[in-house]
Amino acid sequence: MAKGRSGARRPGGTGPAPGFAPRRVSVPASWRAPAKARHWHVPASDRTVHWGYFSKNLKPILEIASGDFVTLECLTHAAGDDPERMIQGDPGAESVYRWTRGSKAVARRGAGAMDAPNGAGGGLGAHILTGPIAVAGAEPGDVLELRILDMIPRPSGHPRHRGKTFGTNVAAHWGFHFADLIEEPKPREVVTIYEIEGRGASGVARALFSYRWGPMVDPDGIAHASYDYPGLMVDPAKFNPKRSVLRGVRVPLRPHFGVIGVAPAEAEMVSSVPPHYAGGNVDDWRIGKGATMYYPVSVPGALLSVGDPHAAQGDSELCGTAIESSWTGRFRVLLHKRARIGPRSPLAELAGPLLETKDQWVVHGFSHPRYLSELGPDAQIEVGKRASIDLAMRDAFRKMRAFLMRTRRLSEDEAISLMSVAVDFGVTQVVDANWGVHASLRKKLFSSGRGSRNA
């Protein structure tokens, strides 16, 4: 594929539909971009997304150069919880969610078998991911830097809700709470629809209504007793919605991307649900506007994909989801070649997704950071059976210890003492099969600049 072109297509497609192809656009003057930098806009459509998986074999929809800017439209995989508010009247969303008997615009949803009983791909992976995008010159051992410049909520396309933005939270069967319910009926899966007001930290979300998700039959005649397949579309009115929920509560927005990652090398099809060394479903609410993420590259071109936008989430993502909503992200992508990364750099020997903000460095630990190679041929199933906070905490500890010893030149004893008195460890999530713990290091602890991006 030629650089900067998008002749690609999704499996089963023949190429981008008119108006939905990635295209080069002007670079806003406010970005103060280098003269050679280019800016690409990627609309969300059935030709520019893949659903529920990463793959080193996916043909990229676009190839960019290090230093380029990319605007990516990202759709939530849970818009079917309220199609009127989050799909109807939106041509991009309609093209992705289009599903009639015998015809599904994006057939594969997940890394499972195409003849899985609950649908193609088996729902082994849930997220709609825009991409993948190849980065010219990226090779295994390099590091990809992704600067998140902005996030813009995607408004409803329905005439009745024009200009408003909505999201959904599902208290699902994979949630941490599910086996510990105290009210009847038990078990139950509950959907809460939110309206989003504003776009940044000053914005809020308020609950409109909730309903108990019930058994349904999809357009192909497959019965779903639980919320077990992405993209199921329901009419909330048929589930007796409850209107008076969370009255007087305004949830502060924390816009971020739950899933950003590069393609792992170990398997051809990898579920989008468990996070791992190459990123993926990290679900850290800090990964929003102003943040910079670093990912170790393991396949040629890196193959970057972005999705799972959230309007708000608390640490742990306890019930299984955040406020899942559709947002557009603006990014700058830079490639760090392995040979040019200094031994004391935070990027040296990078073992997993690393977050940098203005004030902090954040490492991410997982129960099994390399589960694809650690857990055998059934790793994508086994990881969910073996996850624990203990394992994720130990991985985060080891990563922060290595970070401090390498970038700050501390002894092990110094690093351990500092972690106990000044590093904040928190539960990132306990619902993504491969549980996460993050460790946050405040930059102001150090009087020198050592450990900065250019160290």
N, C-alpha and C positions, 0 to 999 in steps of 0.2 A: 504494500500500500504506500502510495506517495506521501511524503511528509505534508502535514497540514490538510490532507484530504480525508473525506469520510465516505468512501465508497462502500463501506461495510454494510452490514445488515444482521439482523437477528435471525436465529435459526428458524427456517421455514419462510423467511421473508426474501424479497428480491432486492431490497435496498431501502434507503430512507424515503418515507412518503414525502411528497412535496410540502415544503414549509416546516418539516420536522428534521431536516438534515443539520448536523453541526455546521456552523458557518463562522467565518472570520468577521469580527466587528471592531470598531474603533476602541482604542484604549482611553478611558476618561483622563483628562488632564490632571485631575486631583490625585490620581494614583502615582504620579511622578515616575512613570515607567521609563526604563532605558529605551533609547531610540529603536533598538532592534526587537524589543519585546512585542509579541503579538497577543491578541485577545480573541479567544474563541467562545462562542455561545453554543451550548448543547441543549436543545429542547428535550423535554421528556416525551417519549412516544414509544409505541411498541417496537420501533426500530432502533432505539437508542438505550434500551434498558435490558437487563437480564434479571431474572426473578429467583431469589432464594439461594444463590450459589456464587462462588468464585471459581474460575477455571483458567489454568495456564494455556488452554487451547482455544479460548474465545478470541475471535478476530477483533482487534481494537476498532472502535468507531472513529478514532481520531489519533493521530500522532502529533505530539507537540515537542517543542524544544525546551530545555532547561531555561527558566526565566520567564516563560510564557504565562499569561493569565487565562483562566478558564472560568466561565460562568456555567454552572450546572443546575438544571432544573431537576429537582428530586421529589418524587412522589412517595407518600406513605403507602405501605402495603395493607393498611387497615381501613382505607377509605370506604370499603364496602359496608362498614358498620353504619354508615349513613350516606348512601349514594347520592341522595338529593343535594346534600350540602357539600360533598367532597368529590363528586365525579361528574354529575350531570351538568351539561353546558360548558364543560372544559374539554376541548378537543384532544389535548394531550392525554389527560387522564382517561377519557372515554376510549381512546385508541388502545391503551394498555389493558384496561379492564374489560374490553369487549369480549363477551362470552355468551354464545347461544348454543343450542344443542348441536353437537358435532363440530363446533367451530369456536376456537379460543385463540385470541390474538397472540398471547404469550402462553404457549402450551406448557412448557416446563416451568414448574414452580417448586424448586428445591433440587437437591443433589441426588435424590432417590431414583428408583426405577421409573421409566416412562409408563409402565403398565401397573403402577402401584394402585391398590384398591381404592384409595381415596382421591386419586387424580395424578396426572403426569408429574413426576418429580417427587411425589409422595409428601410434599410439604416438609421435606427434610431440609429446612431453610425457608425463611419467610420473607426476606426483605427485597423490595424493588430497588435495584442498584443501577444508577446511570453510569455508563461506561461499557467496557473498560477503555481507558485512555493509555496509549503507549507513550513513553517518554524516550525520545531519541537518545541513544547511547547508554541507556541504563543497563547494567549488567549485575549478575549476582555478586554480592559483597558491597555494592554501592549503597547509599542511603538517599531516600527520597524525602524532601522537605516540602510540606504543604502548609502554606500560610492562609488562614481563613480571614479574608478581608471583610466579609459582610454576609448577612443572612437576611433574606426577604421572604415574608410569608406569602404563600400562594392563595389568592382569594378564590372564593367560590365562583363558579361560572353560572350557577342557576339564577335566573332572573329574580326569584323571590329573595335571594340572599346575596345579591350582587354587592361586591366590595367587602363582604365579611369573610373571615377566616375561621375554620373550625378544625377540631382535632378530636381524637377518641382515646379513651383509656379502657383497656380490657383487663378485668380481674379474671385471669384465665387458669386453665387447669395446670399449666406449668408454673404458676406463681408459687412463691414461698409459703403463702398463706393457705393454700388450697386444702390441705389435709388438717387444717386447724380451725375450721369454721365453727361458730358457736350458735348461730341462728339458723332456723329452717327456712327454706328447704336446703338440704345438703345432699350432694355437692351442688354448686351452681357457678355459672360463669356470668359476670355482670359487665355490661358495657356502659360507660358514661361518656356522653357527648359534651364537649366544651366549645364555647365561643372564645376566640382569641382576640384580645384588644391590644393594639400596639404591636411593636416588633422587637423591642430590645428589653433591657433590664427594667425599664420603667413600665413595661406592659404587664398585663394580667390575663388570666384565663378564668372564666366562670362556667360552672356546670349548668347546662341547659336541661338535661334529663338523663335518666338511666333506664336500662331495661335488662332483664334476664335473657341472655342469649339461649335460644332453644334449638331443638333439632330442626334441620332443614334439608331440603333436597336441592342439589345444584342443577344447572341447566342440562347436564348430561345424565341426570337421573340418579346420581350417586347420593345416598343418604349420609348426612353428617350429624352424628349424635352429639359431637362436641366441636369446639372451635379448632379443627384439626387440619385445615388446609387454607393457605393464603388466598385472598381475593374473593372469598364468598361474599355475595351481596345480598343484603336483607332489607326488608322494609321495617324500620323500627316500630311503626304504628301497629304492626301485627304482634308485637311482643309486649303490649300494654305498658308503654313507657311511664315512668314515674317522673313527674315534673318538679316536685319540690325536693331537690337534692343539693346538699352543701350550700344551703341558703346563707347568704351573707359572707361567703368565703370567696376571696379573690386570690388566686394562685399566682405568685410572681413568675414572670417568664424567665426561662433559662434556655434560650434557643441554642440548639447544638445538633450535631450529627451523631447518631448512635453507631452508624457503620461507615467507616472509611478504611480502606485497606488495599494492599497489593496482592497479586495472586501468589499463593504458596506453591512450592515446587513438588511437594510430596505426593499429591494425588491429582487426578484429572478433574474430578468434580468434588467441591468442598462446600458443605453447608454454610450458609451465611450466619447461622445462629451462634456457634461457639467462637469466641474470640481466641486469638493465638498470637504467635510471634509476628505474623505479618499484618496484624491489626484486625480488621473486621469489626465484629459487634462488641466493641469495647464498652459502649454505653456509659461514658463519663460525661456528665453535664458540663464539664469545663471545656469540652472540645467545641467551642463556638467562636463567635466573632472576636478577633484579636489574638486567638491562640495559634500556635504553630505546632504541627505534628511532624514527627520523624519516623520513617518506617524502613526496616532493612529490606533491600531488594533481593529476591531469590530467583526471579526468572527474567530473561531478556525483555527489555521494555517496561518492566515493573508491572504494567497492567493495573492501573489505578481505577478503583470504582468507589462511588460515594452514594449513600442513601440513608434510609431510616431517620429522617429528620424528626426532631422532637421540639415541642414548644416549651416543655418543662419536665423535670424529673428530679426526684430525690435520690441521694445515694442509696443503693441497694435495688432500686426499681422493683420493689417488693412484690407487687401483685402480678408481675409478668410483663408490663408495658409501661411506657411513659405517657405523656399526651402526644400521641402519634399524629403528626400533621405534615402537610406538604410545604416545603420551603425551597427557595433557590439560593445556592451558595456561590459566592465569588471567591476565587482562590488564586494564589500564585504558586507555581510549582517550580522547585529548584532541585537539581541533581548534584549530589556530592559524590565524586568519584573516590573509591576506596583508597587509591594511592595518594590522594591529597588530604586525607583526614589524619590529623596529627594524633599521636598516641595519648595525649592528655585531653583530647576533645571529648565532649559528651557523646559524640557520634561514633567514637572508636569502639569497636567490638559491640555495636548496638545489638541487643538481644531481644528487642520487642518494641512496641509502640511507645514513643517518648513524647511527652507533652511539655512545651515551653510556653509560659505566659510572661507578661511583663515582670511579675514578681516571683514566679516559682518555676521549679522543675518538678515534673510529676512522672514517676515511673509506674508501670502497670504490671502487676503480678497476676498470674492465673494458676488455677489448680494444676493444669498440665499445659505449660506454654508451648510445647511442641507435641501436642497429643497425636498429631497425624503420624509421627514417626515413633512415638513412645508406646502407643496402646494397641498396636497390631492391626490386622486387616479390617476389623470392625471398629476402628478408632472413633468414627463419627457417632456411633451408638454408645460405645463404652465410656466416652468422656462424660456423658451425663450421669452415668451410674457412679462414677468415682470422684466427682467434684466435691470439694470441701473448702471451707474458709481457711482451715489450718494450712492446707497445701498452698492456697493462693497467698496467704500471709507470708509463708516462708519464701515463696518466689519473689514477692515484693521486697522482703528484707534483703535477700541476696542481691537483687538488682540495685537497690539503693546503696548497699555496702560497696558493691563494685563501682558504682557511680562516684561515691565520695572518695574512695581510695584512688581512683584513676584521675578524676578531674580536680580534686582538692589536695592530692598528695597526702592524704591522711593515712595513718597506720590503721590496722584493723581495730585495735582497741579504741582509738580516737573515733573512728566511724561508728562503732557500736554505741559509745557513750552519746555521741551527738544525735544518733537516731532516737535514742530513748528520751532525750530531753528537748528535742527541737523539731523532729520530723513527724508529720501527721500521717498516720496510716488510717485509711478508711475503706469501708466495704463499697466497692464500685457497683457490683450487681451480684445477685444470687439466683438469677433466673435464666441465664444464657447457656446452660449445660456445663460450660467451663467457667466457674465462678471467678470473680475478680476482686483484688484488693489493690488500691493505689497508695503510693507514698509520696507526700508533697514536701519539697524542700524549699524553704524561703531563701531567695537570693541575698537578702539583706543580712543574713547571718555572717557573710564574709565581707571583709573590708576591701579585698582586691577584686579584680575582674576575672580571676581564674574561674573556669567553668562556664564562661559565657559561650555563645554560639561560635565565636571565632577563636576560642582557646586552642 
